[in-house]
Amino acid sequence: MAKVAVVTGGTAGVGRATVRELAEAGYDVGVVARGRAGLDAAVADVEQRGRRGLAAVADVADHDAVERAASQIETGLGEIDLWVNCAFSGSLAYFWDTSMEEFKRLTEVTYYGQVHGTEVALRRMRPRNRGVVINVGSAMAYRSIPLQSAYCGAKHAIKGFTESVMTELVHEKSAVKLCTIQLPGLNTPQFTWNLNKMPRHPMPVAPIFQPELAARGIRYLAEHPRRNMWVGIATAYTILGERFAPKVVDLYLGRKGVSGQQTDRDTPRHGSNVFAPADEDADRGAHGPFDDRAHERDPQLWASMHRRGLLAGAAALAAGVGGAVTTLARSRR
């Protein structure tokens, strides 16, 4: 029997790429989102890959709506084995230009959307003592950048929330796995429909990666669960830079971070999706308008997926060097 996965925000960007990746891996997939055209297209992607798909219309900021979506998916596809919290809303604006209504909404979708998804998934998985929940994070869960205060705050909150619940599952010796994955700047439709109050067009922080890399990491994490995984070499150096030289990063982002998220390129704009879906009448797909700048390969993802072999090789190398040094020291006595 096929496993059943749920992907929130599965109509576009990383969520859409993940829906396709999981269907390729043999999962039946329930897609949770607001936009009807995006939902229909995502389900069609699943069915084209020979799996069953099911669309569940829900705003992840509404806990009851997420609960109804989960019940609908289990009725239609079966017990949920994997839940991926991918939905979010973004903006490009100074904090002081963001209304409290907008800030609250961005937080409710990006942070509470993952809280709601995690709660709904765990309420089903814990009694069965099986299942995997993946909360999709960002390098910005560790290092905030300008113009995205609500998003950065939400991603920091997701990290803290997830780590707390992880320890509770450990305490009760649950076999359910709760994981996080941290992502870099990605070429997704986010930059055609985020809330933009800046003079130029939004763009991802370079270097830019294709969303399929994130989807590949999510699939790998579903099959090899662990507490945290990094995708994107930029994620690695952002997190490490914050650990070792946060003030230097403050200064760099203060000087370069605002201009680095804007472009003079005339990219499409579909209106803000913060309060209403931007894929209700037209499917936006997985990719944004930066295909010509987006990397399709990532050494960090490769290292994350092969870390056991790398660690074993490093240990063997260290042992070999240690043995050689010992032998050399003895020969000089």
C-alpha positions as CSV (number, residue, x, y, z in Angstrom):
1,M,0.0,0.0,0.0
2,A,1.3,3.4,-0.9
3,K,2.2,5.9,1.8
4,V,0.1,9.1,2.1
5,A,1.7,12.5,2.3
6,V,0.2,15.9,3.0
7,V,1.9,19.1,1.7
8,T,0.6,22.5,2.9
9,G,1.2,25.3,0.4
10,G,1.5,22.5,-2.2
11,T,0.3,24.6,-5.1
12,A,3.4,26.6,-5.8
13,G,7.2,27.0,-5.2
14,V,8.8,24.5,-2.9
15,G,5.5,23.0,-2.0
16,R,4.6,22.3,-5.6
17,A,8.0,20.8,-6.3
18,T,7.6,18.6,-3.2
19,V,4.2,17.4,-4.3
20,R,5.8,16.2,-7.6
21,E,8.9,14.7,-5.9
22,L,6.8,12.7,-3.4
23,A,4.5,11.4,-6.2
24,E,7.6,10.3,-8.1
25,A,8.7,8.5,-4.9
26,G,5.4,6.6,-4.8
27,Y,3.4,8.6,-2.3
28,D,-0.3,9.5,-2.7
29,V,-0.4,13.2,-1.9
30,G,-3.0,15.5,-0.3
31,V,-2.4,19.1,-1.3
32,V,-3.6,21.8,1.2
33,A,-3.8,25.4,-0.1
34,R,-6.3,28.2,-0.9
35,G,-6.0,28.7,-4.7
36,R,-8.4,26.5,-6.8
37,A,-6.4,26.6,-10.0
38,G,-3.1,25.8,-8.2
39,L,-4.8,22.9,-6.3
40,D,-6.3,21.4,-9.5
41,A,-2.9,21.6,-11.3
42,A,-1.0,20.1,-8.3
43,V,-3.4,17.1,-8.1
44,A,-3.0,16.7,-11.9
45,D,0.8,16.5,-11.4
46,V,0.3,13.7,-8.9
47,E,-2.0,11.7,-11.1
48,Q,0.3,12.1,-14.1
49,R,2.9,10.3,-12.0
50,G,0.6,7.4,-11.4
51,R,-0.4,8.2,-7.9
52,R,-3.6,9.4,-6.2
53,G,-3.9,13.1,-5.4
54,L,-6.5,15.0,-3.4
55,A,-7.1,18.7,-3.1
56,A,-8.2,20.2,0.3
57,V,-9.0,23.9,0.3
58,A,-7.8,25.5,3.5
59,D,-6.2,28.6,4.9
60,V,-3.5,27.2,7.2
61,A,-3.9,30.2,9.6
62,D,-7.3,28.6,10.5
63,H,-6.8,25.6,12.7
64,D,-10.3,24.2,12.2
65,A,-9.8,24.4,8.4
66,V,-6.5,22.5,8.6
67,E,-8.3,19.8,10.8
68,R,-11.0,19.5,8.2
69,A,-8.4,19.2,5.4
70,A,-6.7,16.4,7.3
71,S,-9.9,14.5,7.8
72,Q,-10.8,14.9,4.2
73,I,-7.4,13.6,3.1
74,E,-7.5,10.6,5.4
75,T,-11.1,9.7,4.2
76,G,-10.0,10.0,0.6
77,L,-6.5,8.6,0.6
78,G,-5.9,6.8,3.9
79,E,-3.9,7.3,7.1
80,I,-1.3,10.1,6.8
81,D,2.3,8.9,7.0
82,L,4.1,12.2,6.2
83,W,3.1,15.8,6.8
84,V,5.1,18.6,5.2
85,N,4.4,22.2,6.5
86,C,5.4,24.4,3.6
87,A,2.9,27.2,3.4
88,F,3.9,30.8,4.1
89,S,3.2,34.4,3.1
90,G,6.0,36.9,2.5
91,S,6.6,40.6,2.2
92,L,9.3,43.0,1.1
93,A,8.9,46.1,3.2
94,Y,10.4,48.0,6.1
95,F,8.9,47.1,9.4
96,W,7.6,50.6,9.9
97,D,5.8,50.5,6.6
98,T,4.1,47.2,7.5
99,S,0.7,47.6,9.2
100,M,-0.1,45.5,12.2
101,E,-2.8,43.8,10.3
102,E,-0.3,42.8,7.7
103,F,2.3,41.7,10.2
104,K,-0.2,39.7,12.2
105,R,-1.4,37.9,9.0
106,L,2.1,37.1,7.8
107,T,2.8,35.6,11.2
108,E,-0.4,33.6,11.4
109,V,0.2,32.0,8.0
110,T,3.9,31.4,8.3
111,Y,4.2,30.5,11.9
112,Y,0.8,29.4,13.2
113,G,0.2,27.6,9.9
114,Q,3.1,25.2,10.9
115,V,1.9,25.0,14.5
116,H,-1.6,24.0,13.2
117,G,-0.2,21.5,10.7
118,T,2.0,19.9,13.4
119,E,-0.8,19.7,15.9
120,V,-3.2,18.1,13.4
121,A,-0.6,15.6,12.2
122,L,0.6,14.6,15.7
123,R,-2.9,14.0,16.9
124,R,-3.2,11.3,14.3
125,M,0.4,10.0,14.3
126,R,1.1,9.7,18.0
127,P,-1.6,7.1,18.8
128,R,-0.3,5.1,15.8
129,N,3.3,5.6,17.0
130,R,4.5,6.2,13.5
131,G,4.8,9.1,11.0
132,V,7.1,12.0,10.0
133,V,6.4,15.7,10.2
134,I,8.7,18.1,8.4
135,N,8.6,21.8,9.2
136,V,10.2,23.9,6.4
137,G,12.5,26.5,7.7
138,S,15.0,28.9,6.3
139,A,18.5,30.2,6.8
140,M,16.5,33.2,8.1
141,A,15.5,31.1,11.1
142,Y,19.1,31.7,12.3
143,R,20.0,35.0,10.7
144,S,17.4,37.7,10.0
145,I,17.7,40.1,7.1
146,P,16.2,43.5,6.3
147,L,12.7,44.0,4.7
148,Q,11.4,40.6,6.0
149,S,10.8,41.2,9.7
150,A,7.6,39.2,10.0
151,Y,8.9,36.3,7.9
152,C,12.2,36.1,9.8
153,G,10.4,36.3,13.2
154,A,8.1,33.5,12.1
155,K,10.9,31.3,11.0
156,H,12.8,31.9,14.2
157,A,9.6,30.9,16.1
158,I,9.2,27.8,14.0
159,K,12.7,26.7,15.0
160,G,12.0,27.2,18.7
161,F,8.6,25.6,18.6
162,T,9.8,22.5,16.7
163,E,12.8,21.9,19.0
164,S,10.5,22.1,22.0
165,V,8.0,19.5,20.6
166,M,10.9,17.3,19.5
167,T,12.0,17.0,23.1
168,E,8.4,16.1,24.2
169,L,8.3,13.3,21.6
170,V,11.7,12.0,23.0
171,H,10.3,12.2,26.5
172,E,7.4,9.9,25.7
173,K,9.7,7.6,23.6
174,S,7.5,8.2,20.5
175,A,8.5,6.7,17.2
176,V,7.0,9.7,15.4
177,K,9.7,11.9,13.9
178,L,9.6,15.7,13.9
179,C,12.2,17.3,11.6
180,T,13.2,20.7,10.2
181,I,14.8,21.6,6.9
182,Q,16.5,25.0,6.4
183,L,16.4,26.5,2.9
184,P,18.2,29.3,0.9
185,G,16.9,31.8,-1.6
186,L,14.8,30.0,-4.1
187,N,13.4,30.7,-7.5
188,T,9.7,30.5,-6.7
189,P,6.5,32.5,-7.5
190,Q,6.9,34.1,-4.0
191,F,8.6,37.0,-5.7
192,T,5.7,37.6,-8.1
193,W,3.0,37.7,-5.4
194,N,4.6,38.8,-2.1
195,L,3.5,42.0,-0.4
196,N,5.9,44.5,-1.9
197,K,6.3,48.1,-0.7
198,M,9.7,48.7,-2.2
199,P,10.3,50.8,-5.4
200,R,11.8,47.9,-7.4
201,H,10.8,44.3,-8.1
202,P,11.5,41.6,-5.4
203,M,14.1,39.0,-6.0
204,P,15.6,36.1,-3.9
205,V,18.8,36.7,-2.0
206,A,21.7,35.4,-4.2
207,P,22.9,32.8,-4.8
208,I,19.5,31.5,-6.0
209,F,18.6,27.8,-6.2
210,Q,15.8,25.9,-7.9
211,P,12.9,24.6,-5.7
212,E,13.5,21.1,-6.9
213,L,16.6,21.0,-4.7
214,A,14.6,21.8,-1.6
215,A,12.0,19.1,-2.7
216,R,14.8,16.5,-3.0
217,G,16.0,17.4,0.5
218,I,12.4,17.1,1.9
219,R,12.0,13.7,0.3
220,Y,15.3,12.5,1.6
221,L,14.5,13.8,5.1
222,A,11.1,11.9,5.0
223,E,12.9,8.7,4.2
224,H,15.9,9.3,6.5
225,P,14.4,11.4,9.4
226,R,16.7,13.5,11.5
227,R,16.2,16.6,13.6
228,N,17.6,19.2,11.1
229,M,18.9,19.4,7.5
230,W,20.5,22.2,5.5
231,V,19.9,22.8,1.8
232,G,22.0,25.4,-0.1
233,I,25.6,26.3,0.4
234,A,24.3,29.8,1.2
235,T,22.3,28.3,4.1
236,A,25.5,26.9,5.5
237,Y,27.6,30.0,5.3
238,T,24.7,32.2,6.5
239,I,24.1,30.1,9.7
240,L,27.9,29.7,10.3
241,G,28.5,33.4,9.7
242,E,25.8,34.3,12.3
243,R,27.4,31.9,14.8
244,F,30.9,33.3,14.5
245,A,30.6,36.9,13.4
246,P,27.1,38.2,13.9
247,K,28.1,41.9,14.1
248,V,30.0,41.6,10.8
249,V,26.8,40.1,9.3
250,D,24.7,42.9,10.7
251,L,26.9,45.5,9.0
252,Y,27.0,43.6,5.7
253,L,23.3,43.2,5.6
254,G,22.7,46.8,6.6
255,R,24.7,47.9,3.6
256,K,23.8,45.3,1.0
257,G,20.6,43.5,2.2
258,V,18.1,46.0,1.0
259,S,19.4,46.4,-2.6
260,G,20.2,42.7,-2.8
261,Q,16.5,41.8,-2.6
262,Q,15.4,44.1,-5.4
263,T,15.9,44.1,-9.2
264,D,15.3,46.4,-12.1
265,R,14.2,43.4,-14.1
266,D,10.5,43.7,-15.2
267,T,9.3,40.5,-13.5
268,P,5.6,39.5,-13.4
269,R,3.5,40.7,-10.5
270,H,0.2,38.9,-9.6
271,G,-0.8,41.0,-6.7
272,S,-0.2,40.2,-3.0
273,N,-1.3,36.7,-1.8
274,V,-1.2,37.7,1.9
275,F,-5.0,38.0,2.3
276,A,-6.2,36.2,-0.8
277,P,-4.7,33.5,-3.0
278,A,-2.9,34.6,-6.2
279,D,-3.5,31.2,-7.9
280,E,-7.2,31.1,-7.7
281,D,-7.8,31.6,-11.4
282,A,-4.3,30.7,-12.9
283,D,-1.7,28.1,-11.9
284,R,1.7,29.6,-11.0
285,G,3.7,26.4,-10.9
286,A,6.9,25.8,-9.0
287,H,9.3,28.3,-10.6
288,G,9.6,32.0,-10.4
289,P,11.1,34.4,-13.0
290,F,14.7,33.7,-12.2
291,D,15.4,30.4,-14.1
292,D,18.4,32.0,-15.8
293,R,20.1,32.7,-12.4
294,A,19.0,29.7,-10.4
295,H,21.4,26.8,-9.6
296,E,20.2,23.3,-10.2
297,R,23.0,21.7,-8.2
298,D,24.1,22.2,-4.6
299,P,27.1,20.8,-2.8
300,Q,25.5,21.3,0.6
301,L,22.5,19.2,-0.3
302,W,24.9,16.5,-1.6
303,A,26.9,16.6,1.6
304,S,23.7,16.5,3.7
305,M,22.5,13.4,1.9
306,H,25.9,11.7,2.2
307,R,27.0,12.9,5.6
308,R,27.4,9.4,7.1
309,G,29.8,8.4,4.4
310,L,31.6,11.7,4.7
311,L,31.9,11.4,8.5
312,A,33.1,7.8,8.2
313,G,35.7,8.9,5.6
314,A,36.8,11.8,7.8
315,A,37.1,9.4,10.8
316,A,39.1,7.0,8.8
317,L,41.4,9.8,7.5
318,A,41.9,11.1,11.0
319,A,42.7,7.6,12.2
320,G,45.1,7.1,9.4
321,V,46.9,10.4,10.0
322,G,47.0,9.7,13.8
323,G,48.5,6.3,13.1
324,A,51.1,7.8,10.7
325,V,52.1,10.4,13.3
326,T,52.4,7.7,16.0
327,T,54.6,5.6,13.7
328,L,56.8,8.5,12.8
329,A,57.2,9.5,16.4
330,R,58.2,6.0,17.4
331,S,60.7,5.8,14.6
332,R,62.4,8.9,15.9
333,R,63.0,7.6,19.4
